[in-house]
Amino acid sequence: MTWRSLETLPEDGSYVFVAVQWTKGKQRGVVGEAFYSGGKWWWGSGPDHAIELNNLPYAWMPIPNAPPLPEKKRAERETGIKK
């Protein structure tokens, strides 16, 4: 997966990884999960647990799917029996 330009940044409430400029102390890029809602960008995992972004993102990428569960965990999930 590669970073994408802002022209393609979704503004539909989808969660994405964003890169923003950190302005406290040493200037650097910071990556985090964010979403766009109500005309603003937010860090976090939903409106009840979000912090407004002070700086607009300069790049973004989709959040990848989680890897498959290891076989033992998959069996536990499917059967409800811990091995």
HELIX and SHEET records of a PDB file:
HELIX    1   1 LEU A    6  THR A    8  5                                   3    
HELIX    2   2 PRO A   47  HIS A   49  5                                   3    
HELIX    3   3 GLU A   71  THR A   79  1                                   9    
SHEET    1   A 5 ALA A  50  GLU A  52  0                                        
SHEET    2   A 5 LYS A  40  GLY A  44 -1                                        
SHEET    3   A 5 ARG A  28  SER A  37 -1                                        
SHEET    4   A 5 VAL A  16  TRP A  22 -1                                        
SHEET    5   A 5 ALA A  59  PRO A  62 -1                                        
END                                                                             
